[in-house]
Amino acid sequence: MPTSTDTPGPVDTRLTSGSLASRAARTGAMTPLGRLGLPSDVAAMVLALTTVPLSPVR
């Protein structure tokens, strides 16, 4: 049975805002998006992974 995973990088949330505030620009610049992720970014990926039929990789 195929499985999917979502492993986001740093995400800007209320929980992480204090710890990431001082280094948000530098950390975000090192990500593929060039910024910190947003909860909506993660939600969109999870939605895509759970609604598209998957086929095994061979």
C-alpha distance matrix in Angstrom:
0.0 3.8 6.5 10.2 13.4 16.9 19.6 22.9 26.1 29.3 29.3 32.7 32.7 35.5 34.1 34.2 37.2 39.8 38.2 37.3 40.5 42.6 40.2 38.2 39.7 39.2 35.7 34.7 36.4 34.0 30.8 29.6 30.9 34.2 34.1 32.4 29.4 29.9 27.9 27.7 26.0 23.2 23.0 22.8 19.9 17.9 18.9 17.9 14.4 13.9 15.7 14.6 11.9 9.5 8.9 7.7 10.8 12.7
3.8 0.0 3.8 6.9 10.3 13.8 16.5 19.7 22.9 26.2 26.3 29.8 30.0 33.0 31.8 31.6 34.5 37.2 35.5 34.4 37.6 39.6 37.1 35.0 36.3 35.8 32.3 31.3 32.8 30.5 27.3 25.9 27.2 30.5 30.6 29.1 26.1 26.8 25.1 24.7 22.8 20.2 20.2 19.8 16.7 15.1 16.3 14.9 11.3 11.6 13.6 12.1 9.9 6.9 6.9 5.8 8.4 11.2
6.5 3.8 0.0 3.8 6.9 10.4 13.1 16.4 19.6 22.7 22.9 26.3 26.5 29.4 28.1 28.0 30.8 33.5 31.9 30.9 34.0 36.1 33.7 31.7 33.2 32.8 29.2 28.3 30.0 27.7 24.5 23.5 24.7 27.9 27.7 25.9 22.9 23.6 21.8 21.8 19.9 17.0 17.3 17.3 14.1 12.3 14.1 13.2 9.4 10.0 12.8 12.1 10.9 8.4 9.6 8.9 10.6 13.8
10.2 6.9 3.8 0.0 3.8 6.9 10.0 12.9 16.3 19.4 19.4 22.9 23.3 26.4 25.3 25.0 27.7 30.4 28.9 27.6 30.7 32.8 30.4 28.2 29.6 29.4 25.8 24.7 26.5 24.4 21.1 20.0 21.0 24.2 24.0 22.3 19.3 20.0 18.4 18.3 16.3 13.5 14.1 14.0 10.6 9.2 11.5 10.5 6.8 8.4 11.4 10.8 10.9 8.7 10.8 10.7 11.6 15.1
13.4 10.3 6.9 3.8 0.0 3.8 6.3 9.5 12.8 15.9 16.1 19.7 20.2 23.3 22.0 21.5 24.3 26.9 25.3 24.1 27.2 29.3 26.9 24.8 26.4 26.1 22.5 21.6 23.6 21.4 18.2 17.7 18.7 21.7 21.2 19.2 16.4 17.4 15.9 16.5 14.4 11.3 12.6 13.2 9.7 8.5 11.7 11.3 8.2 10.2 13.5 13.4 14.2 12.3 14.4 14.0 14.3 17.7
16.9 13.8 10.4 6.9 3.8 0.0 3.8 6.1 9.7 12.6 12.5 16.1 16.8 20.1 19.1 18.3 20.9 23.7 22.2 20.8 23.8 26.0 23.6 21.3 23.0 22.9 19.3 18.2 20.4 18.5 15.2 14.9 15.5 18.4 17.7 15.6 12.7 13.7 12.5 13.2 10.9 7.8 9.8 10.6 7.3 6.8 10.5 10.5 8.4 10.7 13.8 14.2 15.9 14.4 16.9 17.0 17.0 20.5
19.6 16.5 13.1 10.0 6.3 3.8 0.0 3.8 6.6 9.7 10.6 14.4 15.5 18.8 17.4 16.1 18.8 21.3 19.4 18.0 21.2 23.1 20.6 18.7 20.4 19.9 16.3 15.7 17.9 15.7 12.8 13.2 14.3 16.6 15.8 13.6 11.4 13.1 12.6 14.1 11.6 8.8 11.8 12.9 9.9 10.1 13.8 13.8 12.1 14.5 17.6 17.8 19.5 17.8 19.9 19.6 19.0 22.2
22.9 19.7 16.4 12.9 9.5 6.1 3.8 0.0 3.7 6.6 7.2 11.0 12.6 16.1 15.2 13.5 15.8 18.6 16.9 15.0 18.0 20.0 17.6 15.3 17.0 16.9 13.3 12.3 14.8 13.1 10.0 10.8 11.2 13.4 12.2 9.9 7.6 9.7 9.8 11.5 8.9 6.9 10.5 11.6 9.3 10.4 13.8 14.1 13.3 15.9 18.5 19.0 21.2 20.0 22.4 22.4 21.7 25.0
26.1 22.9 19.6 16.3 12.8 9.7 6.6 3.7 0.0 3.8 6.3 9.8 12.2 15.5 14.4 12.0 14.0 16.4 14.4 12.2 15.3 16.9 14.2 12.2 13.9 13.4 9.7 9.3 11.8 10.0 7.5 9.5 10.2 11.4 10.1 7.8 7.0 10.0 11.2 13.4 10.8 9.7 13.4 14.5 12.6 14.1 17.3 17.5 16.9 19.6 22.1 22.5 24.8 23.4 25.6 25.4 24.3 27.4
29.3 26.2 22.7 19.4 15.9 12.6 9.7 6.6 3.8 0.0 3.8 6.7 9.2 12.4 11.4 8.5 10.3 12.7 10.8 8.5 11.6 13.5 11.1 9.1 11.5 11.5 7.8 7.8 11.1 10.1 8.4 11.2 11.0 11.3 9.0 5.8 6.1 8.7 10.2 13.0 11.3 10.6 14.1 15.7 14.6 15.9 19.0 19.7 19.5 21.8 24.3 25.1 27.6 26.5 28.9 28.9 28.0 31.1
29.3 26.3 22.9 19.4 16.1 12.5 10.6 7.2 6.3 3.8 0.0 3.8 6.1 9.6 9.5 7.4 8.8 12.0 11.2 9.1 11.5 14.2 12.6 9.9 12.4 13.5 10.4 9.3 12.9 12.9 10.7 12.8 11.5 12.2 9.2 5.5 4.3 5.4 6.7 9.8 8.8 8.4 11.5 13.4 13.2 14.3 16.9 18.2 18.5 20.3 22.7 23.9 26.7 26.1 28.9 29.3 28.8 32.2
32.7 29.8 26.3 22.9 19.7 16.1 14.4 11.0 9.8 6.7 3.8 0.0 3.8 7.0 8.1 6.0 5.9 9.5 9.8 7.7 9.0 12.3 11.6 8.6 11.4 13.3 10.9 9.8 13.5 14.4 12.7 15.0 13.0 13.1 9.4 6.0 6.0 5.5 7.2 10.2 10.4 10.8 13.1 15.1 15.7 16.8 19.0 20.6 21.3 22.9 25.0 26.5 29.5 29.3 32.2 32.8 32.4 35.8
32.7 30.0 26.5 23.3 20.2 16.8 15.5 12.6 12.2 9.2 6.1 3.8 0.0 3.8 5.3 5.3 5.7 9.2 10.2 9.4 10.6 14.2 14.2 11.7 14.8 16.8 14.3 13.5 17.3 18.0 16.3 18.4 16.5 16.8 13.2 9.7 8.9 7.2 7.0 10.4 11.7 11.4 12.9 15.6 16.5 16.8 18.9 21.0 21.7 22.7 24.9 26.9 29.8 29.8 32.9 33.7 33.6 37.1
35.5 33.0 29.4 26.4 23.3 20.1 18.8 16.1 15.5 12.4 9.6 7.0 3.8 0.0 3.8 5.6 5.3 7.7 9.9 10.2 10.7 14.3 15.3 13.3 16.7 18.8 16.7 16.3 20.0 20.9 19.6 22.0 20.0 20.0 16.3 12.9 12.6 10.8 10.2 13.5 15.2 14.8 15.9 18.8 20.0 19.9 21.8 24.3 24.9 25.6 27.8 30.0 32.9 33.0 36.2 36.9 37.0 40.5
34.1 31.8 28.1 25.3 22.0 19.1 17.4 15.2 14.4 11.4 9.5 8.1 5.3 3.8 0.0 3.8 5.9 7.2 8.2 9.5 11.1 14.2 14.9 13.7 17.3 18.7 16.2 16.6 20.3 20.6 19.4 22.1 20.7 20.7 17.2 13.6 13.4 12.3 11.5 15.2 16.4 15.2 16.7 19.8 20.3 20.0 22.3 24.8 24.8 25.5 28.2 30.3 32.9 32.6 35.6 35.9 36.0 39.4
34.2 31.6 28.0 25.0 21.5 18.3 16.1 13.5 12.0 8.5 7.4 6.0 5.3 5.6 3.8 0.0 3.8 5.6 5.4 5.9 8.1 11.1 11.3 10.1 13.8 15.0 12.5 13.1 16.8 17.0 16.2 19.2 18.0 17.6 14.2 10.7 11.3 11.2 11.5 15.1 15.5 14.8 17.0 19.7 19.8 20.1 22.7 24.6 24.7 25.9 28.6 30.3 32.9 32.3 35.2 35.3 35.0 38.3
37.2 34.5 30.8 27.7 24.3 20.9 18.8 15.8 14.0 10.3 8.8 5.9 5.7 5.3 5.9 3.8 0.0 3.8 5.6 5.3 5.5 9.1 10.1 8.6 12.2 14.1 12.4 12.7 16.2 17.2 16.7 19.7 18.0 17.1 13.5 10.5 11.7 11.2 12.2 15.5 16.2 16.3 18.3 20.7 21.4 22.0 24.3 26.1 26.7 28.0 30.3 32.0 34.9 34.6 37.5 37.9 37.5 40.8
39.8 37.2 33.5 30.4 26.9 23.7 21.3 18.6 16.4 12.7 12.0 9.5 9.2 7.7 7.2 5.6 3.8 0.0 3.8 5.6 5.3 7.9 9.9 9.9 13.4 14.8 13.6 14.8 18.0 18.9 19.0 22.3 20.9 19.6 16.2 13.5 15.1 15.0 15.9 19.2 19.9 19.7 21.8 24.4 24.8 25.3 27.8 29.6 30.0 31.3 33.7 35.4 38.2 37.7 40.5 40.7 40.2 43.4
38.2 35.5 31.9 28.9 25.3 22.2 19.4 16.9 14.4 10.8 11.2 9.8 10.2 9.9 8.2 5.4 5.6 3.8 0.0 3.8 5.8 7.1 8.1 8.9 12.6 13.0 11.4 13.3 16.4 16.7 17.1 20.6 19.8 18.5 15.5 12.7 14.6 15.3 16.4 19.9 19.8 19.4 22.0 24.4 24.3 24.8 27.6 29.2 29.2 30.8 33.4 34.8 37.4 36.5 39.1 39.0 38.3 41.3
37.3 34.4 30.9 27.6 24.1 20.8 18.0 15.0 12.2 8.5 9.1 7.7 9.4 10.2 9.5 5.9 5.3 5.6 3.8 0.0 3.8 5.7 5.4 5.2 8.9 9.7 8.1 9.6 12.7 13.4 13.8 17.2 16.3 14.7 11.8 9.3 11.7 12.9 14.7 17.8 17.4 17.5 20.3 22.3 22.2 23.3 26.0 27.2 27.5 29.4 31.8 33.0 35.7 34.9 37.4 37.4 36.5 39.6
40.5 37.6 34.0 30.7 27.2 23.8 21.2 18.0 15.3 11.6 11.5 9.0 10.6 10.7 11.1 8.1 5.5 5.3 5.8 3.8 0.0 3.8 5.6 5.3 8.4 10.2 9.9 10.8 13.6 15.1 15.8 19.1 17.6 15.6 12.5 10.6 13.4 14.0 16.2 19.0 18.9 19.6 22.1 24.0 24.4 25.7 28.0 29.3 29.9 31.8 33.9 35.2 38.2 37.6 40.2 40.5 39.5 42.7
42.6 39.6 36.1 32.8 29.3 26.0 23.1 20.0 16.9 13.5 14.2 12.3 14.2 14.3 14.2 11.1 9.1 7.9 7.1 5.7 3.8 0.0 3.8 6.0 8.1 8.9 9.6 11.5 13.4 14.8 16.4 19.8 18.9 16.3 13.8 12.7 15.9 17.1 19.5 22.2 21.8 22.5 25.3 26.9 27.0 28.5 31.0 32.0 32.5 34.6 36.8 37.8 40.7 39.8 42.3 42.3 41.1 44.0
40.2 37.1 33.7 30.4 26.9 23.6 20.6 17.6 14.2 11.1 12.6 11.6 14.2 15.3 14.9 11.3 10.1 9.9 8.1 5.4 5.6 3.8 0.0 3.8 5.7 5.4 5.9 8.3 10.0 11.1 12.9 16.5 15.9 13.3 11.2 10.4 13.8 15.8 18.5 21.1 20.0 20.7 23.9 25.2 24.9 26.6 29.3 29.9 30.3 32.6 34.9 35.6 38.3 37.3 39.5 39.4 38.0 40.9
38.2 35.0 31.7 28.2 24.8 21.3 18.7 15.3 12.2 9.1 9.9 8.6 11.7 13.3 13.7 10.1 8.6 9.9 8.9 5.2 5.3 6.0 3.8 0.0 3.8 5.6 5.1 5.7 8.3 10.0 10.9 14.2 12.9 10.6 7.9 6.9 10.5 12.3 15.2 17.6 16.6 17.6 20.6 21.8 21.8 23.7 26.1 26.8 27.4 29.7 31.7 32.5 35.4 34.6 37.1 37.3 36.0 39.0
39.7 36.3 33.2 29.6 26.4 23.0 20.4 17.0 13.9 11.5 12.4 11.4 14.8 16.7 17.3 13.8 12.2 13.4 12.6 8.9 8.4 8.1 5.7 3.8 0.0 3.8 5.5 5.1 6.0 8.8 10.3 13.2 11.9 8.7 7.0 8.0 11.7 13.9 17.3 19.0 17.6 19.2 22.3 22.8 22.9 25.2 27.4 27.7 28.6 31.2 32.9 33.3 36.3 35.5 37.8 38.1 36.5 39.4
39.2 35.8 32.8 29.4 26.1 22.9 19.9 16.9 13.4 11.5 13.5 13.3 16.8 18.8 18.7 15.0 14.1 14.8 13.0 9.7 10.2 8.9 5.4 5.6 3.8 0.0 3.8 5.5 5.2 6.7 9.4 12.6 12.5 9.2 8.7 9.5 13.2 16.0 19.2 21.1 19.3 20.4 23.8 24.3 23.8 26.1 28.6 28.6 29.1 31.9 33.8 34.0 36.7 35.5 37.6 37.4 35.7 38.3
35.7 32.3 29.2 25.8 22.5 19.3 16.3 13.3 9.7 7.8 10.4 10.9 14.3 16.7 16.2 12.5 12.4 13.6 11.4 8.1 9.9 9.6 5.9 5.1 5.5 3.8 0.0 3.8 5.5 5.4 7.1 10.8 10.9 8.6 7.5 7.2 10.5 13.6 16.4 18.6 16.6 17.3 20.8 21.6 20.7 22.8 25.6 25.7 25.9 28.6 30.8 31.0 33.6 32.3 34.4 34.2 32.6 35.3
34.7 31.3 28.3 24.7 21.6 18.2 15.7 12.3 9.3 7.8 9.3 9.8 13.5 16.3 16.6 13.1 12.7 14.8 13.3 9.6 10.8 11.5 8.3 5.7 5.1 5.5 3.8 0.0 3.8 5.3 5.4 8.5 7.6 5.3 3.7 4.5 8.0 11.1 14.4 16.0 13.8 15.2 18.6 18.9 18.4 20.9 23.2 23.2 23.9 26.7 28.4 28.7 31.5 30.5 32.8 32.9 31.4 34.3
36.4 32.8 30.0 26.5 23.6 20.4 17.9 14.8 11.8 11.1 12.9 13.5 17.3 20.0 20.3 16.8 16.2 18.0 16.4 12.7 13.6 13.4 10.0 8.3 6.0 5.2 5.5 3.8 0.0 3.8 5.6 7.9 7.8 4.4 5.6 8.0 11.1 14.3 17.7 18.9 16.4 18.0 21.4 21.2 20.5 23.3 25.6 25.0 25.8 28.8 30.4 30.2 33.0 31.8 33.8 33.8 32.0 34.6
34.0 30.5 27.7 24.4 21.4 18.5 15.7 13.1 10.0 10.1 12.9 14.4 18.0 20.9 20.6 17.0 17.2 18.9 16.7 13.4 15.1 14.8 11.1 10.0 8.8 6.7 5.4 5.3 3.8 0.0 3.8 6.8 8.4 6.3 7.7 9.1 11.6 15.2 18.2 19.6 16.7 17.6 21.3 21.2 19.8 22.4 25.1 24.4 24.5 27.7 29.6 29.2 31.6 30.1 31.8 31.5 29.4 31.9
30.8 27.3 24.5 21.1 18.2 15.2 12.8 10.0 7.5 8.4 10.7 12.7 16.3 19.6 19.4 16.2 16.7 19.0 17.1 13.8 15.8 16.4 12.9 10.9 10.3 9.4 7.1 5.4 5.6 3.8 0.0 3.8 5.4 5.1 6.3 7.3 8.7 12.4 15.3 16.3 13.2 14.1 17.8 17.5 16.0 18.8 21.3 20.5 20.8 24.0 25.8 25.4 27.9 26.5 28.4 28.4 26.5 29.3
29.6 25.9 23.5 20.0 17.7 14.9 13.2 10.8 9.5 11.2 12.8 15.0 18.4 22.0 22.1 19.2 19.7 22.3 20.6 17.2 19.1 19.8 16.5 14.2 13.2 12.6 10.8 8.5 7.9 6.8 3.8 0.0 3.8 5.5 7.9 9.5 9.9 13.3 16.0 16.2 12.7 14.0 17.4 16.3 14.7 17.9 20.1 18.7 19.2 22.7 24.0 23.2 25.8 24.4 26.2 26.4 24.4 27.1
30.9 27.2 24.7 21.0 18.7 15.5 14.3 11.2 10.2 11.0 11.5 13.0 16.5 20.0 20.7 18.0 18.0 20.9 19.8 16.3 17.6 18.9 15.9 12.9 11.9 12.5 10.9 7.6 7.8 8.4 5.4 3.8 0.0 3.8 5.4 7.5 7.8 10.7 13.8 13.6 10.5 12.6 15.7 14.5 13.8 17.2 18.9 17.9 19.1 22.3 23.3 23.0 25.9 25.1 27.3 27.9 26.4 29.3
34.2 30.5 27.9 24.2 21.7 18.4 16.6 13.4 11.4 11.3 12.2 13.1 16.8 20.0 20.7 17.6 17.1 19.6 18.5 14.7 15.6 16.3 13.3 10.6 8.7 9.2 8.6 5.3 4.4 6.3 5.1 5.5 3.8 0.0 3.8 7.1 9.1 12.1 15.6 16.0 13.3 15.4 18.5 17.8 17.3 20.4 22.3 21.6 22.7 25.8 27.0 26.7 29.7 28.8 30.9 31.3 29.6 32.4
34.1 30.6 27.7 24.0 21.2 17.7 15.8 12.2 10.1 9.0 9.2 9.4 13.2 16.3 17.2 14.2 13.5 16.2 15.5 11.8 12.5 13.8 11.2 7.9 7.0 8.7 7.5 3.7 5.6 7.7 6.3 7.9 5.4 3.8 0.0 3.8 6.3 9.1 12.7 13.5 11.4 13.5 16.6 16.4 16.4 19.2 21.1 21.0 22.2 25.0 26.3 26.6 29.7 29.1 31.5 32.1 30.7 33.8
32.4 29.1 25.9 22.3 19.2 15.6 13.6 9.9 7.8 5.8 5.5 6.0 9.7 12.9 13.6 10.7 10.5 13.5 12.7 9.3 10.6 12.7 10.4 6.9 8.0 9.5 7.2 4.5 8.0 9.1 7.3 9.5 7.5 7.1 3.8 0.0 3.8 6.6 9.9 11.6 9.9 11.3 14.4 15.1 15.0 17.2 19.5 19.9 20.8 23.2 25.0 25.7 28.7 28.1 30.7 31.2 30.2 33.4
29.4 26.1 22.9 19.3 16.4 12.7 11.4 7.6 7.0 6.1 4.3 6.0 8.9 12.6 13.4 11.3 11.7 15.1 14.6 11.7 13.4 15.9 13.8 10.5 11.7 13.2 10.5 8.0 11.1 11.6 8.7 9.9 7.8 9.1 6.3 3.8 0.0 3.8 6.8 8.2 6.2 7.5 10.7 11.4 11.4 13.6 15.7 16.3 17.3 19.6 21.3 22.2 25.3 24.9 27.7 28.4 27.7 31.1
29.9 26.8 23.6 20.0 17.4 13.7 13.1 9.7 10.0 8.7 5.4 5.5 7.2 10.8 12.3 11.2 11.2 15.0 15.3 12.9 14.0 17.1 15.8 12.3 13.9 16.0 13.6 11.1 14.3 15.2 12.4 13.3 10.7 12.1 9.1 6.6 3.8 0.0 3.8 5.3 5.2 6.8 8.8 10.0 11.2 12.9 14.5 15.8 17.2 18.9 20.4 21.9 25.1 25.2 28.4 29.5 29.2 32.7
27.9 25.1 21.8 18.4 15.9 12.5 12.6 9.8 11.2 10.2 6.7 7.2 7.0 10.2 11.5 11.5 12.2 15.9 16.4 14.7 16.2 19.5 18.5 15.2 17.3 19.2 16.4 14.4 17.7 18.2 15.3 16.0 13.8 15.6 12.7 9.9 6.8 3.8 0.0 3.8 5.4 5.2 6.2 8.7 10.1 10.7 12.2 14.3 15.5 16.6 18.3 20.3 23.5 23.8 27.1 28.3 28.5 32.1
27.7 24.7 21.8 18.3 16.5 13.2 14.1 11.5 13.4 13.0 9.8 10.2 10.4 13.5 15.2 15.1 15.5 19.2 19.9 17.8 19.0 22.2 21.1 17.6 19.0 21.1 18.6 16.0 18.9 19.6 16.3 16.2 13.6 16.0 13.5 11.6 8.2 5.3 3.8 0.0 3.8 5.4 4.9 6.0 8.6 9.8 10.3 12.1 14.1 15.2 16.3 18.2 21.6 22.4 25.8 27.5 27.8 31.5
26.0 22.8 19.9 16.3 14.4 10.9 11.6 8.9 10.8 11.3 8.8 10.4 11.7 15.2 16.4 15.5 16.2 19.9 19.8 17.4 18.9 21.8 20.0 16.6 17.6 19.3 16.6 13.8 16.4 16.7 13.2 12.7 10.5 13.3 11.4 9.9 6.2 5.2 5.4 3.8 0.0 3.8 5.5 5.2 6.4 8.8 10.0 10.8 12.5 14.5 15.7 16.9 20.2 20.5 23.7 25.1 25.0 28.6
23.2 20.2 17.0 13.5 11.3 7.8 8.8 6.9 9.7 10.6 8.4 10.8 11.4 14.8 15.2 14.8 16.3 19.7 19.4 17.5 19.6 22.5 20.7 17.6 19.2 20.4 17.3 15.2 18.0 17.6 14.1 14.0 12.6 15.4 13.5 11.3 7.5 6.8 5.2 5.4 3.8 0.0 3.8 5.4 5.2 6.2 8.6 9.9 10.6 12.3 14.3 15.8 18.8 18.8 22.0 23.1 23.3 26.9
23.0 20.2 17.3 14.1 12.6 9.8 11.8 10.5 13.4 14.1 11.5 13.1 12.9 15.9 16.7 17.0 18.3 21.8 22.0 20.3 22.1 25.3 23.9 20.6 22.3 23.8 20.8 18.6 21.4 21.3 17.8 17.4 15.7 18.5 16.6 14.4 10.7 8.8 6.2 4.9 5.5 3.8 0.0 3.8 5.5 5.2 6.1 8.6 9.9 10.6 12.2 14.3 17.5 18.2 21.8 23.4 24.1 27.8
22.8 19.8 17.3 14.0 13.2 10.6 12.9 11.6 14.5 15.7 13.4 15.1 15.6 18.8 19.8 19.7 20.7 24.4 24.4 22.3 24.0 26.9 25.2 21.8 22.8 24.3 21.6 18.9 21.2 21.2 17.5 16.3 14.5 17.8 16.4 15.1 11.4 10.0 8.7 6.0 5.2 5.4 3.8 0.0 3.8 5.5 5.1 6.2 8.6 10.0 10.7 12.2 15.7 16.6 20.1 22.1 22.6 26.3
19.9 16.7 14.1 10.6 9.7 7.3 9.9 9.3 12.6 14.6 13.2 15.7 16.5 20.0 20.3 19.8 21.4 24.8 24.3 22.2 24.4 27.0 24.9 21.8 22.9 23.8 20.7 18.4 20.5 19.8 16.0 14.7 13.8 17.3 16.4 15.0 11.4 11.2 10.1 8.6 6.4 5.2 5.5 3.8 0.0 3.8 5.4 5.1 6.1 8.6 10.1 10.9 14.0 14.1 17.4 18.9 19.2 22.9
17.9 15.1 12.3 9.2 8.5 6.8 10.1 10.4 14.1 15.9 14.3 16.8 16.8 19.9 20.0 20.1 22.0 25.3 24.8 23.3 25.7 28.5 26.6 23.7 25.2 26.1 22.8 20.9 23.3 22.4 18.8 17.9 17.2 20.4 19.2 17.2 13.6 12.9 10.7 9.8 8.8 6.2 5.2 5.5 3.8 0.0 3.8 5.4 5.1 6.1 8.6 10.3 13.0 13.3 16.8 18.3 19.2 23.0
18.9 16.3 14.1 11.5 11.7 10.5 13.8 13.8 17.3 19.0 16.9 19.0 18.9 21.8 22.3 22.7 24.3 27.8 27.6 26.0 28.0 31.0 29.3 26.1 27.4 28.6 25.6 23.2 25.6 25.1 21.3 20.1 18.9 22.3 21.1 19.5 15.7 14.5 12.2 10.3 10.0 8.6 6.1 5.1 5.4 3.8 0.0 3.8 5.5 5.2 6.1 8.6 11.8 13.2 16.9 19.1 20.4 24.1
17.9 14.9 13.2 10.5 11.3 10.5 13.8 14.1 17.5 19.7 18.2 20.6 21.0 24.3 24.8 24.6 26.1 29.6 29.2 27.2 29.3 32.0 29.9 26.8 27.7 28.6 25.7 23.2 25.0 24.4 20.5 18.7 17.9 21.6 21.0 19.9 16.3 15.8 14.3 12.1 10.8 9.9 8.6 6.2 5.1 5.4 3.8 0.0 3.8 5.5 5.4 6.1 9.6 10.7 14.3 16.6 17.6 21.3
14.4 11.3 9.4 6.8 8.2 8.4 12.1 13.3 16.9 19.5 18.5 21.3 21.7 24.9 24.8 24.7 26.7 30.0 29.2 27.5 29.9 32.5 30.3 27.4 28.6 29.1 25.9 23.9 25.8 24.5 20.8 19.2 19.1 22.7 22.2 20.8 17.3 17.2 15.5 14.1 12.5 10.6 9.9 8.6 6.1 5.1 5.5 3.8 0.0 3.8 5.8 5.9 8.3 8.4 11.9 13.8 14.9 18.7
13.9 11.6 10.0 8.4 10.2 10.7 14.5 15.9 19.6 21.8 20.3 22.9 22.7 25.6 25.5 25.9 28.0 31.3 30.8 29.4 31.8 34.6 32.6 29.7 31.2 31.9 28.6 26.7 28.8 27.7 24.0 22.7 22.3 25.8 25.0 23.2 19.6 18.9 16.6 15.2 14.5 12.3 10.6 10.0 8.6 6.1 5.2 5.5 3.8 0.0 3.8 6.0 7.8 9.0 12.7 14.9 16.8 20.5
15.7 13.6 12.8 11.4 13.5 13.8 17.6 18.5 22.1 24.3 22.7 25.0 24.9 27.8 28.2 28.6 30.3 33.7 33.4 31.8 33.9 36.8 34.9 31.7 32.9 33.8 30.8 28.4 30.4 29.6 25.8 24.0 23.3 27.0 26.3 25.0 21.3 20.4 18.3 16.3 15.7 14.3 12.2 10.7 10.1 8.6 6.1 5.4 5.8 3.8 0.0 3.8 6.4 9.0 12.7 15.6 17.7 21.2
14.6 12.1 12.1 10.8 13.4 14.2 17.8 19.0 22.5 25.1 23.9 26.5 26.9 30.0 30.3 30.3 32.0 35.4 34.8 33.0 35.2 37.8 35.6 32.5 33.3 34.0 31.0 28.7 30.2 29.2 25.4 23.2 23.0 26.7 26.6 25.7 22.2 21.9 20.3 18.2 16.9 15.8 14.3 12.2 10.9 10.3 8.6 6.1 5.9 6.0 3.8 0.0 3.8 6.2 9.7 12.9 14.7 18.1
11.9 9.9 10.9 10.9 14.2 15.9 19.5 21.2 24.8 27.6 26.7 29.5 29.8 32.9 32.9 32.9 34.9 38.2 37.4 35.7 38.2 40.7 38.3 35.4 36.3 36.7 33.6 31.5 33.0 31.6 27.9 25.8 25.9 29.7 29.7 28.7 25.3 25.1 23.5 21.6 20.2 18.8 17.5 15.7 14.0 13.0 11.8 9.6 8.3 7.8 6.4 3.8 0.0 3.8 6.8 10.2 12.7 15.8
9.5 6.9 8.4 8.7 12.3 14.4 17.8 20.0 23.4 26.5 26.1 29.3 29.8 33.0 32.6 32.3 34.6 37.7 36.5 34.9 37.6 39.8 37.3 34.6 35.5 35.5 32.3 30.5 31.8 30.1 26.5 24.4 25.1 28.8 29.1 28.1 24.9 25.2 23.8 22.4 20.5 18.8 18.2 16.6 14.1 13.3 13.2 10.7 8.4 9.0 9.0 6.2 3.8 0.0 3.8 6.7 9.1 12.3
8.9 6.9 9.6 10.8 14.4 16.9 19.9 22.4 25.6 28.9 28.9 32.2 32.9 36.2 35.6 35.2 37.5 40.5 39.1 37.4 40.2 42.3 39.5 37.1 37.8 37.6 34.4 32.8 33.8 31.8 28.4 26.2 27.3 30.9 31.5 30.7 27.7 28.4 27.1 25.8 23.7 22.0 21.8 20.1 17.4 16.8 16.9 14.3 11.9 12.7 12.7 9.7 6.8 3.8 0.0 3.8 6.5 9.2
7.7 5.8 8.9 10.7 14.0 17.0 19.6 22.4 25.4 28.9 29.3 32.8 33.7 36.9 35.9 35.3 37.9 40.7 39.0 37.4 40.5 42.3 39.4 37.3 38.1 37.4 34.2 32.9 33.8 31.5 28.4 26.4 27.9 31.3 32.1 31.2 28.4 29.5 28.3 27.5 25.1 23.1 23.4 22.1 18.9 18.3 19.1 16.6 13.8 14.9 15.6 12.9 10.2 6.7 3.8 0.0 3.8 6.2
10.8 8.4 10.6 11.6 14.3 17.0 19.0 21.7 24.3 28.0 28.8 32.4 33.6 37.0 36.0 35.0 37.5 40.2 38.3 36.5 39.5 41.1 38.0 36.0 36.5 35.7 32.6 31.4 32.0 29.4 26.5 24.4 26.4 29.6 30.7 30.2 27.7 29.2 28.5 27.8 25.0 23.3 24.1 22.6 19.2 19.2 20.4 17.6 14.9 16.8 17.7 14.7 12.7 9.1 6.5 3.8 0.0 3.8
12.7 11.2 13.8 15.1 17.7 20.5 22.2 25.0 27.4 31.1 32.2 35.8 37.1 40.5 39.4 38.3 40.8 43.4 41.3 39.6 42.7 44.0 40.9 39.0 39.4 38.3 35.3 34.3 34.6 31.9 29.3 27.1 29.3 32.4 33.8 33.4 31.1 32.7 32.1 31.5 28.6 26.9 27.8 26.3 22.9 23.0 24.1 21.3 18.7 20.5 21.2 18.1 15.8 12.3 9.2 6.2 3.8 0.0
